[in-house]
Amino acid sequence: MHHPLPRRPLRRLTASLTGLAFLAGCATTQADRIGADDGMDACRPQRVALDSTGNFYGQDMIRGAAIGAVSGGVLGGLIGAAATGRTRDIAIGAGAGVLAGGALGAAGGYLAAKQRQAQDQASLSAAIGGDLANENAQIDRTQLAFNQLIDCRLMAAEAIRQDVRGGRTAPEAGRLQMADLRTRVQQDIAMARRINQQISTRGAEFDTAIDAVAPGTRTQVAAHNAAPPAPARPRAPVPLRIRPEPNAPEVGRVAANEPVKVKPAGSNFALVETDSGLRGYAPASSFPGRRQAAAPVGGGEGGSTRELAASNIAKRDNFSESVTNAERAVQGQGFELAG
C-alpha cells in the first residue's frame, strides 16, 4: 500500500535549510559596520560611499554557495523521499544535496558552476569575460571611493596644520584634532581591508577561471610585476603622492640627490621608497635613467577575456597597494601635526 509523503518533517527540513541560506546571506547593517554619525566627521559621505561599494563583494559568488547548498539539499531530500517513501531518506538525501551544493562554494566553485552552464569553451570564455568586466567596473568604483575618502582625510589633516601655523588653533587643540582624525583614518583603513579581503576571496575564484580560459595570463602578469626596485636619486626635490596621479595629495617629499628605490608604477609614474620607509608616487622622469616599464600583456581595457583578466589582476593589486600606502601614511608624515 502506498503511503503519502509525511508533510511535517519535510516542512521542518525546508524551513531549516531556508533558514541556513538566510543566515549565510546575512550581513551587518551599515550602521553596525561604520558606526553612527556623530556629526563631527567632515568625511562621513565619502566613508559611507566606500562602505556601500563593499556590498557587491558579499554577494553572488559567496552567497551563491549557500543558496546552492540549500537548493541542492531540498532537492536531494525530495528525491530521496520520493524514491523510497521514507521520511528518513529526506535527511539522507538532503545531506548529500547540501554537500553537492556546497561544493560550488569551495575553491573552484565559480568555474565549476560556469562550466555546467556553458555549451562549449567559447561560451565559457565569454561568460567569464562578462563577469570579469562587471567585477572590474565594481573595483573601479571601490578604488574611486577609497581615493576620495583618503583625499578628504589628507586635506583635513592639512587644514589642521594650517590652522595651527596660522594661530587660529592652539597647538594642543591641534594635536587632539589630529589624533581624532588619525583614529578615523585607521577605522577607514580597517573597512578598506575588509573590502580588500572580500575582493581577494572573489579574486581566488576568478584566478582559477582565468587559468581555464586564458592560460598563462597570471604568469605573465606576475613576471611583469616581479621586477625588483632599483636604486635612484632625484635631480631636485620631489613630492611623493598617495597614488600615481599628478594632483593626488602629497604624503611626503624626497630631497634632491636623496637615495631611494623606485619601481615603475604605470602612467609614467614610479613607486618610490625612502630609506626611512616612506612610500609614495612621483613622475618617473624625476629619476635620471629610469625607464617606464612596458604594460603587462593583455593589460589594456579591451574586450578580450585575456585583457579583462589581466586588468582584473592589476586592479586587485592596485587596490591592495593603495590600502597599504594609506596605512603607511597614517604611520608616517601624512597625519602628523608637523608634517
C-alpha positions as CSV (number, residue, x, y, z in Angstrom):
1,M,0.0,0.0,0.0
2,H,1.3,3.4,-0.9
3,H,1.8,5.8,1.9
4,P,1.7,9.6,1.2
5,L,4.9,11.5,2.0
6,P,4.7,13.0,5.5
7,R,4.5,16.7,5.3
8,R,5.6,18.0,8.7
9,P,9.2,16.6,8.6
10,L,9.5,18.0,5.0
11,R,8.3,21.3,6.1
12,R,10.7,21.4,9.1
13,L,13.6,20.4,6.8
14,T,12.7,23.0,4.2
15,A,12.4,25.7,6.9
16,S,15.7,24.7,8.4
17,L,17.5,24.8,5.1
18,T,15.9,28.0,4.1
19,G,17.0,29.5,7.4
20,L,20.5,28.3,6.8
21,A,20.5,30.1,3.4
22,F,19.2,33.2,5.1
23,L,21.9,33.2,7.8
24,A,24.6,32.5,5.3
25,G,23.5,35.6,3.3
26,C,23.0,37.8,6.3
27,A,25.2,40.9,6.6
28,T,25.5,43.6,9.3
29,T,23.9,46.9,8.6
30,Q,25.9,49.9,7.5
31,A,25.5,51.5,10.9
32,D,27.0,48.4,12.5
33,R,30.0,48.5,10.2
34,I,30.8,52.2,10.3
35,G,29.1,53.5,13.4
36,A,26.5,56.1,14.0
37,D,27.0,59.6,12.6
38,D,28.4,61.8,15.4
39,G,28.1,64.9,13.4
40,M,31.8,65.6,13.7
41,D,33.2,63.8,10.6
42,A,33.5,66.0,7.6
43,C,34.4,62.9,5.5
44,R,31.3,60.9,6.5
45,P,29.8,61.0,3.0
46,Q,33.0,59.5,1.5
47,R,33.1,56.9,4.2
48,V,29.5,55.9,3.5
49,A,30.3,55.7,-0.2
50,L,33.2,53.4,0.3
51,D,31.3,51.1,2.6
52,S,28.4,51.0,0.1
53,T,30.6,49.7,-2.7
54,G,31.6,46.8,-0.5
55,N,28.0,45.4,-0.6
56,F,28.7,44.0,-4.1
57,Y,31.5,41.7,-2.9
58,G,29.4,39.9,-0.3
59,Q,27.0,38.7,-3.0
60,D,27.0,36.5,-6.0
61,M,29.9,34.1,-5.6
62,I,29.8,33.9,-1.8
63,R,26.1,33.8,-1.4
64,G,25.7,31.5,-4.3
65,A,27.5,28.7,-2.4
66,A,24.9,28.9,0.4
67,I,21.9,29.0,-1.9
68,G,23.4,26.2,-4.0
69,A,23.8,24.1,-0.9
70,V,20.3,24.7,0.3
71,S,18.6,24.2,-3.0
72,G,20.7,21.0,-3.5
73,G,19.7,19.8,-0.1
74,V,16.0,20.3,-0.6
75,L,16.1,18.7,-4.0
76,G,18.1,15.8,-2.6
77,G,15.6,15.3,0.2
78,L,12.7,15.3,-2.1
79,I,14.3,12.9,-4.5
80,G,15.3,10.5,-1.6
81,A,11.8,10.6,-0.1
82,A,10.0,10.2,-3.4
83,A,12.1,7.2,-4.3
84,T,11.6,5.3,-1.0
85,G,8.6,6.9,0.6
86,R,10.5,7.0,3.9
87,T,11.0,10.2,5.9
88,R,14.5,9.2,6.9
89,D,15.6,9.4,3.3
90,I,14.7,13.1,3.3
91,A,17.5,13.8,5.7
92,I,19.9,11.4,3.9
93,G,19.1,13.0,0.5
94,A,19.3,16.4,1.9
95,G,22.7,15.8,3.4
96,A,24.0,14.6,0.1
97,G,22.5,17.6,-1.6
98,V,24.0,20.0,0.8
99,L,27.4,18.5,0.2
100,A,26.9,18.7,-3.6
101,G,25.6,22.2,-3.5
102,G,28.2,23.4,-1.0
103,A,30.9,22.1,-3.3
104,L,30.1,25.0,-5.6
105,G,31.3,27.3,-2.8
106,A,34.6,25.5,-2.4
107,A,37.8,26.5,-4.3
108,G,37.0,26.5,-8.0
109,G,33.2,26.5,-7.3
110,Y,32.7,29.6,-9.6
111,L,34.4,27.9,-12.5
112,A,32.5,24.6,-11.9
113,A,29.2,26.5,-12.0
114,K,30.2,28.3,-15.2
115,Q,31.3,25.1,-16.8
116,R,27.9,23.5,-16.1
117,Q,26.1,26.4,-17.8
118,A,28.4,26.7,-20.8
119,Q,27.9,24.8,-24.0
120,D,31.5,25.0,-25.1
121,Q,34.8,26.7,-24.4
122,A,33.9,29.8,-26.4
123,S,30.7,30.4,-24.4
124,L,32.6,29.6,-21.2
125,S,35.2,32.3,-22.0
126,A,32.5,34.8,-23.0
127,A,30.6,34.2,-19.7
128,I,33.7,34.6,-17.6
129,G,34.7,37.6,-19.6
130,G,31.4,39.3,-18.9
131,D,31.8,38.6,-15.2
132,L,35.3,40.0,-15.2
133,A,34.1,43.2,-17.0
134,N,31.5,43.7,-14.3
135,E,34.0,42.9,-11.5
136,N,36.5,45.4,-13.0
137,A,33.9,48.1,-13.0
138,Q,33.0,47.5,-9.4
139,I,36.6,47.6,-8.3
140,D,37.0,50.9,-10.1
141,R,34.1,52.2,-8.1
142,T,35.6,51.0,-4.9
143,Q,39.0,52.4,-5.8
144,L,37.5,55.8,-6.6
145,A,35.5,55.8,-3.3
146,F,38.6,54.9,-1.3
147,N,40.7,57.6,-3.1
148,Q,38.1,60.2,-2.4
149,L,37.9,59.2,1.3
150,I,41.7,59.3,1.8
151,D,42.0,62.6,-0.1
152,C,39.4,64.1,2.2
153,R,41.3,62.8,5.3
154,L,44.6,64.2,4.0
155,M,43.0,67.6,3.2
156,A,41.5,67.6,6.7
157,A,45.0,66.9,8.2
158,E,46.5,69.8,6.1
159,A,43.7,72.1,7.3
160,I,44.5,71.3,10.9
161,R,48.2,72.1,10.3
162,Q,47.4,75.3,8.5
163,D,45.1,76.4,11.4
164,V,47.9,75.7,13.9
165,R,50.5,77.5,11.9
166,G,48.2,80.5,11.4
167,G,47.5,80.8,15.1
168,R,43.8,80.0,14.6
169,T,44.1,76.8,16.6
170,A,46.2,76.3,19.7
171,P,48.9,73.6,19.3
172,E,47.4,71.3,22.0
173,A,44.0,71.6,20.4
174,G,45.6,70.8,17.0
175,R,47.2,67.7,18.4
176,L,43.9,66.5,19.8
177,Q,42.2,67.1,16.5
178,M,44.9,65.3,14.6
179,A,44.7,62.3,17.0
180,D,41.0,62.1,16.4
181,L,41.5,62.3,12.7
182,R,44.1,59.6,12.8
183,T,41.7,57.3,14.7
184,R,39.1,57.9,12.0
185,V,41.6,57.1,9.2
186,Q,42.6,53.9,11.0
187,Q,38.9,52.9,11.0
188,D,38.7,53.8,7.3
189,I,41.6,51.5,6.6
190,A,40.1,48.7,8.6
191,M,37.0,49.0,6.4
192,A,39.1,49.0,3.3
193,R,41.0,46.0,4.4
194,R,37.7,44.1,5.0
195,I,36.6,45.0,1.4
196,N,40.0,44.1,0.1
197,Q,39.7,40.7,1.7
198,Q,36.4,40.2,0.0
199,I,37.9,41.2,-3.3
200,S,40.7,38.8,-2.8
201,T,38.3,35.9,-1.9
202,R,36.5,36.5,-5.2
203,G,39.8,37.0,-7.0
204,A,40.9,33.5,-6.0
205,E,37.8,32.1,-7.8
206,F,38.5,34.3,-10.8
207,D,42.1,33.2,-10.8
208,T,41.0,29.5,-11.2
209,A,38.7,30.6,-14.0
210,I,41.4,32.7,-15.7
211,D,43.7,29.7,-15.8
212,A,41.0,27.8,-17.6
213,V,40.0,30.3,-20.3
214,A,43.2,32.5,-20.6
215,P,46.1,30.2,-19.6
216,G,49.4,31.9,-18.9
217,T,47.9,35.3,-18.1
218,R,48.6,35.2,-14.4
219,T,52.1,34.0,-15.0
220,Q,52.8,36.8,-17.5
221,V,51.4,39.5,-15.2
222,A,53.4,38.1,-12.2
223,A,56.6,38.2,-14.3
224,H,55.9,41.8,-15.2
225,N,55.4,42.7,-11.5
226,A,58.4,40.8,-10.3
227,A,61.0,43.3,-11.3
228,P,62.8,44.5,-8.1
229,P,63.0,48.2,-7.2
230,A,66.1,49.9,-8.5
231,P,68.3,52.5,-6.7
232,A,67.9,56.1,-7.9
233,R,68.5,59.7,-6.9
234,P,66.2,62.6,-8.0
235,R,67.7,65.7,-9.6
236,A,65.6,68.0,-7.5
237,P,63.2,67.8,-4.5
238,V,60.3,65.6,-5.4
239,P,56.8,65.5,-3.8
240,L,55.5,62.0,-3.1
241,R,51.8,61.4,-3.7
242,I,49.4,58.9,-2.3
243,R,48.8,57.4,-5.8
244,P,50.2,57.8,-9.3
245,E,48.3,60.9,-10.3
246,P,49.7,64.5,-10.7
247,N,47.1,66.1,-8.5
248,A,46.9,63.4,-5.8
249,P,47.6,64.6,-2.2
250,E,51.2,64.6,-1.0
251,V,52.3,62.2,1.7
252,G,55.9,63.4,1.9
253,R,58.9,64.7,0.0
254,V,62.3,63.4,-1.2
255,A,65.2,65.7,-1.1
256,A,67.5,66.4,-4.1
257,N,70.0,63.6,-4.5
258,E,68.4,61.6,-1.7
259,P,69.0,57.8,-2.3
260,V,65.7,56.0,-2.9
261,K,64.4,52.9,-4.5
262,V,62.0,53.1,-7.4
263,K,59.8,50.8,-9.3
264,P,57.6,51.5,-12.4
265,A,54.0,52.1,-11.5
266,G,52.3,52.9,-14.8
267,S,51.0,56.2,-16.1
268,N,54.7,57.4,-16.4
269,F,54.9,57.3,-12.6
270,A,57.3,55.4,-10.3
271,L,56.6,54.0,-6.8
272,V,59.3,55.5,-4.6
273,E,60.5,54.3,-1.2
274,T,63.0,56.1,1.0
275,D,65.4,54.5,3.4
276,S,63.1,55.6,6.3
277,G,60.2,53.6,4.8
278,L,58.2,56.5,3.3
279,R,56.5,55.4,0.2
280,G,54.7,57.4,-2.5
281,Y,54.4,58.0,-6.2
282,A,56.4,60.5,-8.3
283,P,56.9,61.1,-12.1
284,A,59.4,58.6,-13.4
285,S,61.1,61.5,-15.2
286,S,62.2,62.8,-11.8
287,F,64.8,60.0,-11.7
288,P,67.6,60.0,-14.4
289,G,68.0,56.8,-16.3
290,R,64.7,55.3,-15.1
291,R,62.5,54.0,-17.9
292,Q,58.9,53.3,-17.7
293,A,58.2,49.5,-18.0
294,A,56.1,48.2,-20.8
295,A,52.5,47.4,-20.0
296,P,51.8,43.8,-19.0
297,V,50.5,41.5,-21.7
298,G,46.8,41.9,-22.1
299,G,46.8,44.7,-19.6
300,G,44.5,47.0,-21.5
301,E,40.9,47.7,-21.0
302,G,39.9,45.8,-24.2
303,G,37.1,43.3,-24.5
304,S,39.0,40.1,-24.8
305,T,38.9,37.7,-21.9
306,R,42.7,37.8,-21.6
307,E,42.7,41.6,-21.5
308,L,39.9,41.7,-18.9
309,A,41.7,39.0,-16.9
310,A,45.0,41.0,-16.8
311,S,43.1,44.1,-15.9
312,N,41.3,42.4,-13.1
313,I,44.5,41.1,-11.6
314,A,46.0,44.6,-11.9
315,K,43.0,46.3,-10.3
316,R,43.0,43.9,-7.4
317,D,46.7,44.5,-6.9
318,N,46.4,48.3,-7.2
319,F,43.6,48.5,-4.6
320,S,45.6,46.4,-2.2
321,E,48.6,48.6,-2.7
322,S,46.6,51.8,-2.2
323,V,45.3,50.5,1.1
324,T,48.9,49.7,2.2
325,N,50.0,53.1,1.1
326,A,47.3,54.8,3.1
327,E,48.2,52.7,6.2
328,R,51.8,53.9,5.8
329,A,50.6,57.5,5.5
330,V,48.9,57.1,8.9
331,Q,52.1,55.8,10.4
332,G,54.3,58.5,8.7
333,Q,54.0,62.2,7.9
334,G,50.5,62.2,6.4
335,F,48.8,62.7,9.7
336,E,51.4,64.4,11.9
337,L,50.9,67.9,13.1
338,A,54.3,68.9,12.0
339,G,54.1,67.1,8.6
